[in-house]
């Protein structure tokens, strides 16, 4: 039968490829049978600890075999997974524990201080499961604790827990406009539909080996695990891209065929002078999402990897993925994020919700089984973004992103509605200026924001990270902008930075830049 629940992906691949390596994580290489067995053991233990159908359970650990086991184990137990970045501070973790009403936290022992501080403020958390050497219990501890290894020693789940595909599978927290994170509610059906669609256009097969340096708390990283288990491939799970040489050595050694990246990783790759020394001949495709790549970076990637299919993509947590550029069309339309993915429909609309014509800018609206259920505990925000269509299941997601479409239907990201700069009576897309800056020799990355100006309303300010031994001067950068941009787009100021502040998913944090 076609799997309808997310944890069925693992069950079916274990039945088809029982002895195949499912995960490579350091020197650990569990097979599909082993991964399923551990997940079902955890599921049984969680049920014994009181986890009920629809209960939320938090996973707070780095990329690891345990994180993958926890994800599938919680789902098999009928629970709802909340995967969180273990770099999170106690205040934010406490907020999410309270907001989600999580009953159980599965955490690496190395994060004990943060977890204990956050759990002490929670009224819902009943149990902490420690991975690794459990920290000693203190007098102030009020939450019961269990050891991971002891739970996995229990017999596996003997009978499936009742669940259907409209049940929630995950609450994925993303940054909110109010400063507090908000949870996107994803059903099994939502996640399964998105995973199938993405795997379809990537043309994944059981022979694919995917290297994932993205955190499993980030939906782009998490879906690599889902999709690999869907098509029966192998996932090489790395902690991060902090050490590029080590990652590329692993990519070559494991004969990786798929490599998901974000713009930060692309910028690091393009600055490496010795890529040729790594045997990347097995690589079949590279994907990018999270933020659009500068056109100059896309062209350089095509030059560096002429035989690799490069997928420029667009998505947002509220619907996972929206569009992809067919690799064979990328060179002729490097500024486009492509066409809607299979089983997804999009519209570009004006302020009154009317569809605009080719070349006109409007808000992107998304329709399909990949559109999630709304925001956890936020009915008003949900009503603003998720609007009913012609019937109950026909939900339209208003993305908050401005796009235009060309005559053939290809989509072009213009800006976040909140990021558009209004200067000299004109509406300016930061992306257009960033693309121009990144085409200049000596600039690795660029970020453009609007800053208050008494005369103009907003002025354009550019932040750049230089590359090479002789970085350009501000005057040289501004001269380049005058040659390539309209007068109202030219930055008033250029500030050089060694690094950019970034979100947990690697995006440039423009709020902090401002």
C-alpha positions in Angstrom: 0.0 0.0 0.0 1.0 3.6 -0.6 2.2 5.0 2.8 -0.2 7.6 4.1 1.6 8.4 7.4 5.1 9.8 7.6 6.5 6.9 9.7 5.2 4.5 7.1 8.0 5.7 4.8 10.5 4.1 7.2 8.4 1.0 7.6 8.1 0.4 3.9 11.8 1.0 3.1 12.7 -1.4 6.0 10.5 -4.0 4.4 12.0 -3.5 0.9 15.6 -2.9 1.8 16.1 -4.4 5.3 19.9 -4.6 5.2 20.6 -1.4 3.4 22.4 1.4 5.2 19.7 4.0 6.0 22.0 6.6 7.8 25.6 7.4 7.9 26.5 9.5 10.9 30.1 9.7 11.8 31.2 6.0 12.0 27.7 4.8 12.7 25.8 3.2 9.8 22.4 1.8 10.9 20.4 -0.2 8.4 16.7 0.3 7.7 15.9 -2.6 9.9 17.9 -1.2 12.8 16.5 2.3 12.4 13.0 0.9 12.4 13.6 -1.4 15.4 15.0 1.5 17.5 12.1 3.8 16.5 9.5 1.2 17.5 11.3 0.5 20.8 11.3 4.2 21.6 7.6 4.4 20.5 6.7 1.6 23.0 8.6 3.3 25.8 7.0 6.7 25.1 3.6 5.1 25.3 4.6 3.6 28.7 5.7 7.1 29.8 2.2 8.4 29.0 2.6 9.9 25.6 -0.9 9.9 24.1 -2.1 10.4 20.5 -1.8 14.1 19.5 0.6 14.9 22.4 3.6 17.1 21.5 7.1 15.9 22.1 10.2 18.1 21.7 13.5 16.8 20.2 16.4 19.0 21.3 19.7 17.5 20.0 22.1 17.9 17.2 22.0 16.0 13.9 22.4 12.4 14.9 21.1 8.9 14.7 19.2 9.5 17.9 17.5 12.6 16.4 16.2 10.4 13.5 15.1 7.7 15.8 13.3 10.2 18.0 11.5 11.7 15.0 10.1 8.4 13.8 9.5 7.0 17.3 7.3 9.9 18.4 5.2 9.6 15.2 4.9 5.8 15.6 3.7 6.5 19.2 0.9 8.7 17.8 2.6 11.9 19.0 3.4 15.2 17.3 7.1 16.1 16.8 8.6 19.4 17.6 12.2 19.5 16.3 14.2 22.3 17.8 17.6 23.8 17.2 19.8 22.8 20.2 21.6 26.1 20.0 18.4 27.8 21.3 18.6 29.7 24.5 16.5 28.8 27.6 14.1 31.7 27.2 13.0 30.8 23.7 12.9 27.1 24.6 10.7 27.9 27.6 8.4 29.8 25.4 8.0 27.0 22.9 7.5 24.4 25.6 4.7 26.5 27.0 3.2 27.4 23.6 3.3 23.8 22.3 2.2 22.2 25.6 4.9 19.6 25.1 4.6 16.6 27.4 8.0 15.1 26.8 11.4 16.5 25.9 14.1 14.3 24.3 17.4 16.1 24.8 21.1 15.6 24.5 22.7 15.6 28.0 25.2 18.2 26.8 22.3 20.7 26.7 21.1 19.9 30.2 21.5 23.4 31.7 19.3 25.0 29.0 16.7 22.2 29.1 16.4 22.2 32.8 16.1 25.9 33.1 13.3 26.0 30.4 11.5 22.9 31.7 11.4 24.4 35.2 9.1 27.2 33.8 6.8 24.7 31.9 3.5 23.5 33.3 3.1 20.8 30.6 6.5 18.9 30.5 6.2 15.7 32.5 9.4 13.9 31.5 12.9 14.6 30.1 14.6 11.7 28.2 18.4 12.3 28.3 20.5 11.1 25.4 24.0 10.3 26.7 25.2 10.4 30.3 22.2 11.7 32.2 23.2 14.7 34.4 22.8 14.1 38.1 19.4 15.0 39.6 19.5 18.3 41.5 17.3 19.3 44.5 15.6 21.9 42.3 14.6 19.4 39.6 10.8 18.8 39.5 10.6 17.0 36.1 11.0 13.2 36.0 13.9 11.9 33.9 14.6 8.8 31.9 17.7 7.5 30.2 17.6 7.0 26.4 19.5 3.7 26.4 17.1 2.3 29.1 14.1 3.2 26.9 15.6 1.5 23.9 16.1 -1.7 25.8 12.3 -2.1 26.0 10.5 -4.4 23.5 9.4 -2.7 20.3 5.9 -1.5 19.7 3.8 -4.6 19.0 0.7 -3.0 17.4 0.4 0.3 15.5 -1.1 3.3 17.3 -4.3 4.5 15.6 -3.6 7.6 13.4 -4.9 9.0 10.2 -3.3 11.3 7.7 -5.2 14.4 8.8 -3.6 14.1 12.3 -0.8 16.5 13.0 2.7 15.1 12.5 4.8 18.1 13.4 4.8 21.6 14.6 7.6 23.4 13.0 8.6 26.7 14.7 9.6 29.6 12.7 10.4 33.3 13.5 7.3 35.4 14.1 6.6 39.0 13.3 6.1 39.8 17.0 9.5 38.4 17.9 8.1 35.2 19.4 8.4 32.0 17.3 5.2 30.6 15.9 4.5 26.9 15.2 3.4 25.8 11.7 1.0 22.9 12.0 1.8 20.1 9.5 -0.3 17.0 9.1 0.9 13.6 7.9 -0.9 14.3 4.6 0.8 17.7 4.2 4.3 16.3 4.8 3.7 13.2 2.7 2.4 15.3 -0.2 5.4 17.7 -0.1 7.9 14.9 0.2 6.4 13.0 -2.8 6.3 16.1 -5.0 9.9 17.1 -4.3 11.2 13.6 -4.7 9.3 13.4 -8.0 11.0 16.5 -9.6 14.4 15.6 -8.2 13.9 12.1 -9.8 15.1 10.4 -6.7 15.7 6.6 -6.8 16.9 4.1 -4.1 20.4 4.6 -5.5 20.6 8.2 -4.3 22.9 9.0 -1.4 22.1 12.5 0.1 24.4 14.5 2.3 22.6 16.7 4.8 24.5 19.4 6.7 21.3 21.3 7.5 19.9 21.0 11.0 17.0 18.6 11.3 15.2 21.4 13.2 15.1 23.3 9.9 12.4 21.9 7.6 14.8 21.8 4.6 17.1 19.6 6.6 14.3 17.5 8.1 12.8 16.7 4.7 16.0 15.2 3.5 15.4 12.4 6.2 11.8 12.1 5.1 12.5 11.8 1.4 15.4 9.4 1.8 13.2 7.1 3.8 10.4 7.6 1.2 12.5 6.4 -1.8 14.8 4.1 0.1 18.1 5.8 -0.3 20.9 6.6 2.2 21.3 9.8 4.2 24.7 11.0 5.2 24.1 13.2 8.2 26.7 15.8 9.1 26.5 18.2 12.1 26.9 21.4 9.9 29.0 22.9 7.1 31.3 24.6 9.6 34.3 22.6 8.2 33.8 22.6 4.4 36.9 20.4 3.7 35.7 17.6 6.0 32.2 17.8 4.4 33.6 17.6 0.9 35.9 14.7 1.9 32.8 12.9 3.2 30.9 13.7 0.1 33.6 12.1 -2.1 34.1 9.1 0.2 30.4 8.2 0.4 29.9 8.7 -3.4 27.1 11.2 -2.6 24.6 11.9 -5.4 22.5 14.7 -3.8 23.7 17.8 -2.0 21.1 20.3 -0.5 22.7 23.7 0.2 21.6 27.2 1.3 23.1 30.5 0.0 25.7 30.6 2.9 27.1 27.3 1.8 27.1 28.3 -1.8 29.1 31.4 -1.0 31.7 29.3 1.0 32.0 26.8 -1.9 32.6 29.5 -4.4 35.4 31.0 -2.3 37.2 27.6 -2.1 40.3 27.6 -4.4 40.9 23.8 -4.5 37.5 22.2 -5.2 39.2 20.2 -8.0 41.1 18.1 -5.5 37.8 16.5 -4.3 36.4 13.6 -6.3 32.8 14.8 -6.8 32.1 12.7 -9.8 29.2 10.9 -8.2 27.3 14.1 -7.6 24.0 14.1 -9.6 22.2 17.2 -8.2 22.6 20.2 -6.0 19.5 22.0 -4.5 19.2 25.5 -3.0 16.3 27.0 -1.1 15.8 29.1 2.1 16.7 32.2 0.2 17.3 32.8 -3.5 20.8 32.6 -4.8 22.3 35.7 -6.4 22.4 35.2 -10.2 26.2 35.5 -10.2 26.5 32.6 -7.8 24.2 30.5 -10.0 26.3 31.1 -13.0 29.5 30.2 -11.1 27.9 27.0 -9.8 27.0 26.0 -13.4 30.6 26.6 -14.4 32.0 24.7 -11.4 29.6 21.7 -11.7 28.9 21.4 -15.5 27.6 17.8 -15.2 25.5 18.4 -12.0 21.8 19.2 -12.2 21.4 22.4 -10.1 17.9 23.1 -8.8 17.1 26.6 -7.8 14.0 26.4 -5.6 11.6 28.5 -3.5 9.5 27.6 -0.5 8.4 28.7 2.9 7.7 26.7 6.1 4.0 27.3 5.7 3.8 25.0 2.6 7.3 23.5 2.6 8.1 24.0 -1.1 6.4 25.9 -4.0 8.6 26.0 -7.1 11.7 24.7 -8.7 13.6 25.6 -11.8 14.1 22.7 -14.2 18.0 22.5 -14.4 18.0 22.4 -18.1 16.4 25.9 -18.2 18.5 27.4 -15.4 21.2 29.0 -17.6 18.7 30.9 -19.7 16.6 32.1 -16.6 19.1 32.3 -13.7 17.0 34.9 -12.0 13.9 32.7 -11.8 12.9 30.2 -9.2 11.0 28.2 -11.8 7.6 26.7 -12.1 5.2 25.3 -9.5 6.2 21.9 -8.3 3.9 18.8 -9.0 0.5 19.0 -7.4 0.9 22.7 -6.5 -0.8 25.7 -8.0 0.2 29.4 -7.6 -1.3 32.8 -8.4 0.3 36.3 -8.3 -2.4 38.7 -7.1 -2.8 42.4 -6.3 -4.0 44.0 -3.1 -7.7 43.1 -3.9 -6.8 39.5 -4.6 -7.1 39.8 -8.4 -4.6 37.9 -10.5 -2.1 40.2 -12.3 -0.7 39.8 -15.7 2.8 38.8 -16.9 5.5 41.1 -15.7 3.3 42.7 -13.0 4.3 42.4 -9.3 2.0 41.0 -6.8 1.8 38.7 -3.8 2.3 35.0 -4.4 -0.6 32.8 -3.3 -0.2 29.0 -3.0 -2.7 26.3 -3.3 -2.2 22.5 -2.8 -2.0 19.6 -0.5 1.4 21.0 0.7 -0.3 24.0 2.3 -0.1 23.5 6.1 -2.9 23.9 8.6 -2.0 27.3 10.1 -0.2 28.5 13.2 -0.5 26.7 16.5 -2.5 28.7 19.0 -2.7 31.7 16.6 -6.1 31.8 15.0 -5.9 35.5 14.0 -2.5 35.2 12.3 -3.7 32.0 10.7 -6.7 33.7 9.3 -4.5 36.4 7.8 -2.2 34.0 5.9 -4.4 30.9 5.4 -7.7 31.8 3.6 -10.5 29.6 2.5 -11.0 29.1 -1.2 -14.0 27.7 -3.0 -14.5 24.8 -0.6 -13.3 23.7 2.8 -10.1 21.9 1.7 -9.3 24.6 -0.8 -7.0 26.7 1.4 -5.0 29.5 -0.1 -1.7 30.5 1.5 -0.9 34.2 1.1 2.9 34.0 1.2 3.8 37.6 2.1 6.3 37.5 -0.8 6.2 39.6 -3.9 6.7 37.9 -7.2 6.2 38.4 -10.9 5.6 35.9 -13.7 6.9 36.0 -17.2 4.9 35.2 -20.3 5.8 31.5 -20.0 4.8 31.2 -16.3 8.2 31.2 -14.8 8.3 32.8 -11.3 10.7 35.6 -10.2 11.1 36.5 -6.5 11.0 40.3 -6.0 11.1 40.8 -2.2 9.4 40.1 1.0 6.6 42.6 1.3 8.1 43.8 4.6 11.6 44.2 2.9 10.6 46.4 0.0 12.3 49.8 0.2 10.3 52.9 -0.5 12.7 55.6 -1.6 12.3 58.7 -3.8 8.7 57.7 -4.5 9.9 54.3 -5.9 9.5 50.8 -4.6 12.9 49.1 -4.7 13.6 45.4 -4.5 16.6 44.6 -2.3 17.1 41.4 -4.4 17.8 43.3 -7.6 20.5 45.4 -5.9 22.0 42.3 -4.2 22.2 40.5 -7.5 24.1 43.5 -9.0 26.5 43.7 -6.1 27.3 39.9 -6.2 28.2 40.2 -9.9 31.2 42.4 -8.9 34.6 40.8 -8.5 35.7 40.9 -4.9 32.2 40.6 -3.3 31.2 37.3 -1.8 27.8 38.2 -0.3 25.6 41.2 -0.1 22.5 42.3 1.8 20.5 45.5 1.1 18.1 47.1 3.5 16.1 50.4 3.8 17.2 52.8 6.6 15.1 55.8 7.8 15.7 59.1 5.9 13.9 62.4 6.7 14.0 63.5 3.0 13.6 60.2 1.1 11.5 58.2 3.6 14.0 55.4 3.3 17.5 55.3 1.9 19.2 52.3 0.4 22.1 50.8 2.4 24.2 47.9 1.3 26.2 45.6 3.5 28.9 43.5 1.7 31.4 40.7 2.6 34.5 41.0 0.5 36.4 38.1 -1.1 40.0 37.9 -2.2 43.2 39.6 -1.0 42.3 43.0 -2.4 38.7 44.0 -1.5 37.1 46.8 -3.5 36.6 50.3 -1.9 33.3 51.8 -1.2 33.8 54.2 -4.1 34.5 51.3 -6.5 31.3 49.5 -5.3 29.2 52.6 -5.8 30.7 53.1 -9.3 29.7 49.5 -10.2 26.1 50.2 -8.9 25.9 53.4 -11.0 26.8 51.4 -14.1 24.3 48.6 -13.5 21.4 50.1 -11.6 18.8 52.9 -12.0 19.6 56.1 -10.0 17.0 55.5 -7.3 18.5 52.0 -6.6 22.1 53.2 -5.9 23.0 52.7 -2.2 23.6 55.8 -0.2 26.1 53.9 1.9 28.1 50.7 1.6 29.3 49.0 4.8 31.9 46.2 4.7 31.4 43.3 7.2 33.5 40.3 8.0 30.3 38.3 8.6 26.5 38.7 8.6 24.2 37.9 11.5 22.2 34.9 10.5 19.1 33.0 11.5 19.3 29.4 12.7 18.6 28.3 9.1 21.4 30.3 7.6 19.5 33.2 6.2 20.9 36.7 6.6 19.1 38.4 9.5 18.2 41.8 8.1 16.4 42.9 11.3 19.7 42.7 13.1 21.6 44.4 10.2 19.2 47.3 10.5 
